[in-house]
Structure formats: C-alpha cells, structure tokens
Amino acid sequence: MKNVCIYIFVFVFIGTSYAQDSTFRKSVYKFRLAVDIPIGLITAGTGIGALIKHKKNKPLTLADVSNLKPTDVNKFDRYAVYQHSKAAAITSDVFQYTAAISPVFLFIDKDIRKDWKTVLPIWMETFALTTTLTLFTKEMVRRKRPYVYSEENYGNKFGKSATASFFSGHTSITTASTYFIAMVYADYHPTSKWKPLVWTSAAVFPVLTGLLRVKAGKHYWTDVITGYAVGALVGSLTPFLHRRNFRK
C-alpha cells in the first residue's frame, strides 16, 4: 500500500512537470489549473487517507469469520461465494496489467505521439486518480470478499486483503485504461471509421475482467459494476476536461 501511494505521487509530480512544457504547442488537450489542481488534491487526499486507514485497519480474526455463511450475502451477489477459479484469477491479473500499460499504444499514432507531453501526463492523472479512489474506498468500506463467506478454505480469510472487496480495482483500472484510450483516439480522429470498434473494445474488455473477478471468487457483482462505473467516469471525464475546446 505504501509503495503504491509513493508511485502515484511520483506519477502526479512527473505529469505536472511535463505539463509546464506542453502548453506551448497546439494540441487537442491543454492543462488547466481549475482542472489539474482539484484532481491533484483529490488524488493526494484519497491516497494519504487510504494509507492511514490501511495502517489502522486490523485483519479479520477467527471470531469474525467463524459464524459467517453464504446466506449472509444478498441474493444478487451470493453467486460469487461459490466461485473459486484460480485460472480466472490469473487471467484477470493479466487483463489488468495489460490494460494498465495499454495507453502507450496510443503513441503508435503519429498525431498523438507528437503530443505525448500532454497525453502522457493526462493518463498519469487518470491512472493515479482511479487507483487512489479505489484504494480509499476499499479501506473505508472494508467489505469482506466472497471467499470469506465460503464454507471451503479458499483464499486467506485473515489477511488485510480479505476485507478489500468493494470495489473491484481490477475492473476500475481496466475500465479507466480502455475508456481513456477510446476517448483520446476519438478526440484525435473524430471521423475515423474505427471509432465504433475502438469504443466497443473499450466497453467489452473491462466487462470480461469483471466477470473473471467474480468467477475467481474475489468480488461480487456489485463490486465489479461499481468499479466499471468509476473507471468509465474517470477514464472518459479526465481527457474530456482537458480538451482545448471543451467549453465551446
């Protein structure tokens, strides 16, 4: 948790440094203090808050879990309690890591590549904000993961991660990444025939990630739905607010 927060703050610092140079050239996006300062403050606040809460929160004890049963979970989410696919867990990890680095492929496009000093810091903001919002919510809510309610011995019920179910970080980060890619591509190529395919891929890939997280017994439906919503909002709204002409 500590290392994650440090990396995020470094990302924001580097992004801000690049922002100072990138405003001198005309690009699709521009930096605005009215946008970047609030994003930076929210990112820093939620990151620090998550770190403080993580240190204070205690793992579950035997007494906490001994009387738990699947029927304690609402009917909509209960399906996840009976899932424990290791293959799904591994695949979802691959999906998340792939999505997290996938925005670099935007720079294959020569127009976007010319504006890398603008696009890259905006992606750093997107990634950092999504991550800290996710971590902060997990530490505040402390929802028990599905495997904690399982009558089988799946997962570490006594680790701090056992209460980090809400909401799904795999889904939020994957969605933020794919929506960011689609938004930036559409902004640079508004008349492209590839836009429908890009947006469809952006919408479907994180859905698959969410399904895998449920199948792995790591999250409930409501965890992945919320993660998807947060990721989609941050991934699309962050570049939108940086559009050079978004007020016109």
N, C-alpha and C positions, 0 to 999 in steps of 0.2 A: 504493500500500500504506500509506504513512504517513498520508495523508488519511483512508483508510478506518478505520484504527485510532483516529484522533482523533475521528471522528464517533461511533464505537462508545462510546468513553469518555464523550463528552458525553451520549449516549443513556442510559447507565447512571446518570450523575450526575443528570440530569433526572428519571429514573424514581425514583431514591432520594428525591429531594426531594418528589415528589408522594406517595410512599408515606407520608411523615410525616403528611400531612394526611388521607389517605384511610382511615386505620384508625379514625376516629371515627364512621363510619357503617356500618350493617349492609349488607353486600353479599355476593354469592356468594363472593367471594375476600377474603383478607386477607394481609397481609405478615407473614412470619416471619423472624427473624434466622437461624434454623437453615437456612432455605432460601436467602434472599437473599444472605447473606454468602458461602456456597460458590459460588453462581452468579456473583457479582461477582468473586471471586478467580479462578475458572476462566476467566472472560471476559478479565479483565485479564492473567492469566498467558499464555494462549494468544495473545492479541493482541500482547503485547510480544514473546513468543517468535517469532511469525510475522514481526514487523517486523525483529527481529535477524537471523533466518535469511535473510530476503529480501535484506538488505544484504550478507550474506556469500556467498550462492549466486551462482555465475557462470553466464552463458548457455552454451549448447552451442557447441562450435566445429565447424569443418568436419571435423576429425579425428573428433569424437564421432559425427557423423551419416553420414559417407561410406560406412561399411560396414553400415549398418542396412538391413534388408529386411523386408517384410511377414511373412515366415515366422518372424521373431524373436518375434512376438506369439503368445500362446497361441490355439488354435483358437476358443475361445469368444468371444474379444474381437476376433479378426482382421477380422471384417466391417467394423468401424469404419475400418480403414485405407483402405478403398476408397471411403469416403463423403466428399463434399466439397460438400454443398449449401449455397450462400450463402443461399438462401431459408429453409432450415431454421435456419441460424444467426441470421438476423434475427428470425424468428418466435420462436425460443427466448428471445431477448433481451426481446422484447415480453412474453412469458409471465412471465419472471422479474420484470420491473419492475411488471407488473400485479399479480402475486401479492404483491410486497413491500409495496404500498400498500393491498391489498385489505382488510386488517383494519379500516381506517377505516369500511368499510361496515357493520361491526357496530353502529356508533353510530346507524344509522338506527332500530334497535330502541330504544324508549324506556326499557325496563328496563336495558339495557346502557349506554345513554347516560347514565343517572343515575349510573352507577358508573365513568365514564370515567377518573377519577383513580386508580382501581385497575386497570382493564383495560388502559389505555394503557401504564403502566409495565411491566406483565407482558409485554405484547407487545414492548416495548423490550428487555427481558431476553431474550426468546425469539429475537428477531432478532439481537441482539448475540452471544449465545452460539453460535447456529448459524453466524454469519459467522466468528467467530474460530476456532472448531473447524475449520471448512472451510479457512481460510487457513493455519492452523498445520499441518494435515495435509499440505496441498499443499507447503508449504516443507520439511517433514521428509521426505516420501516422494520428491518430485521425479520422478514418473513422466512419461515422455515421452508427449505427446499422439499420437493416431493419425496425424496428418498428418506427423509427424516420420519415420515409417517408410514413408511413401508414396514411390513412385518418381517421382511427379509433384511439381511445385513448388507445393504447396498450403500456405498459411499461412507464418508467419515461424518457421522452424526454429531461428533463432538469437536469438530474444527470450526473456526470462525466463518468459513465459507458456507457452513450448513444453514446459516441464517441470512444468506445473501441472495435470496430468490427473486425479490422484487426490486427493480425489474431486470429483464434479461440484457446484460451487457453485450453478449454476442450479437443479439438481434439489433440493439440500438446502434452499435458501432458499424455493423454491416450495412444497415439501412442508411445511416448518415453518409457512409462512403459512397454507396451506389447512387443515392439521390444527389449528392454533390457532383458526381461525375455527370449525371444526366443533365443537371441544371447548368453546369458550366458549358457542356457541349452544346446544349440548346441555345445558350446565350451567344456563343461564338458562331453558331451555324443555325440560325432561326428558320431557314428554309430548307434544311437538309432533309432528304428522303429517308435518312437513317434515324431521325428523331423518334418515330414510333417504336422502333426496335430497341433503341437505347433506353427509352423510358420503360418499356415492358420488361427488359432485362433488369433495370434498376428496381422495379417493383417486385419481381418474382424471386430474385436471388436471396434477399433477406427473409422472404416467406419460407423458403426452403431451410434457411438457417434456423428460424424459429421452430419449425416442425421437428428438426433434428434435436433441438434442445429439449423439447417435450419428450421425444422418443428416448432420449438419454436419461430421462428422469431428473433432469437438472432444473427444469422450470415448468410452471403451469401455463395454460393458455393465456390467462390474463397477464402474466409476466411478459410473454413474447409480444402480445398485442400492444401493450403499453410501450415496450421497448421499440417496436416498429414505429409507433406514433411519434415518440420523442426523436428517434433518429431521422424520420422523414421531415419533421418540422425543422430541426437544426440543420440537417443536410441541405435543405432547399432554401430556408429562410436566410441563412448566413450569406451565401453568394448573392441572393436577391437584394439584400440590404446594402451590398457593396456595388450594385450596378451603378454605372456612371449616370444613367438617366432614369433611375428608379422613381424619382419624384416628378417626372414629366408626365 
